[in-house]
Amino acid sequence: MKLTKNDSIRSGKKIRSWQTCRLPDEKGVDFAEFSWCRDQMYSPKLSSGRIRRTTEDANSGAVMEQAWFYNEILEKEPVAAAHLQTRIMAVLACDWRIQCKDPLVAAEVEEILGRAGIHSLLHHLLHALAFGYSGAAILWGEGGGTIHSFQKIHPANWNFDPAGTPALLAANGKICPLTDFHPAQFILHYHISHTALPQRGGLLRPLLWLYFFKHYAMKDRARYLEKFGIPFLIARIRQDDFDNENIRSSILASLSKVGSDGCGVITEGSELQTLSGHGGNCSEYQSWLEYIDRLFALVILGQTASSGNASGFSRGQIQENVRHDILESDCRALEESVNRQIIQPLEQYRYGSSGQVQFRLDYSMPENLKEKAEIVHSLASGGYHARREWVERVFGIELENEKGEKV
């Protein structure tokens, strides 16, 4: 739940905000039951009707089964899992810092967040890319002056009303509105791609059907390979041996051993013949699977080709810029969630100020020194020279002439 300085939560006719409510206290608060999936052995059978019902339930706010389907995709579809991991790791690779005019305050807040496990929290919140939402409980110290830790909430244990207002789903099936807790008790991060409803905003939402199509294409391909790709043996035996059930069973067992062990025993005079399928190749199945994989990459990464497949400088640079745009967008959204729901309450409770402390992620692109060096060389070839101070500052080197003297 995003709380700004003037934001509030309606509970009946009362309006509560984290600034006017009592100070947060971790005593008597236990969120352990929300931190794990309560039916981990549940594996929903994939079908078109099941997917349709699941998405309809999610639209109304019951996201548990949709979250189960998402977990199935992340466990059984390596393409989707790898692309999502790439996007998440790109954000986590950016250094974070606390920005404040007072360096002592900045260092103190950084220490508080580091002890509480901010890196693990950021990793958990970025799963909103897949699910559309991801949240955790903030375990405050006495009076809100510090943060002990963050209790991660499993995506299946959230619930939303048709307007997207979040709540928790307890083990007994009871829906617990967030208004029952302290207004600064949770941080909830959203990834909303095309709709204002968090339960419909995850990147895995449009991939549900693609995963369904690929799942059945893989099954059909396996049957195809079994039928046409694996040669099998036929034994021609005498009619008397065929009519004898014991002999016939013994020959079948021997043929099975030929397939698995490479050796077997049959009756004298029997003839073995190897048959191979001639159903053609399976290029249609392969093309279909590759097409779905390209759509997975397009939905999650925003592109289908890597910069390594780009031909020429311009095309490769365009793809690099697309990736950086996505990275910057993910970082900005994460900064906003952390600042509004963690940093602002912490600053208010600990220092009594507002807007002086900011959480920042460094998503700036490193300078391309090789490109700048080529520009300097081209200018020198045309009779122009870059200033020595600029060259030393940009490249971080001290220039000397041929005699070893500093220029």
Secondary structure, DSSP 8 states (H G I E B T S, - for coil): ----TT--EEETTEEE-TTTS-----TT---GGGSS-TTTT------HHHHHHHHHHHHTTB-HHHHHHHHHHHHH-HHHHHHHHHHHHHHHTS-EEEE-SSHHHHHHHHHHHHHHTHHHHHHHHTTHHHHSEEEEEEEE-GGGSSEEEEEEE-GGGEEE-TT--EEEE-TTS-EEEGGGS-TTSEEEEE--SSSS-GGG-STTTTHHHHHHHHHHHHHHHHHHIIIIIS-EEEEE--HHHHH-HHHHHHHHHHHHHHHHHS-----TT-EEEEE---S---HHHHHHHHHHHHHHHHHHHS-SS-GGG--SHHHHHHHHHHHHHHHHHHHHHHHHHHIIIIIHHHHHHHHS-SSS-EEEE-------HHHHHHHHHHHHHTT----HHHHHHHH----B-TTS-B-
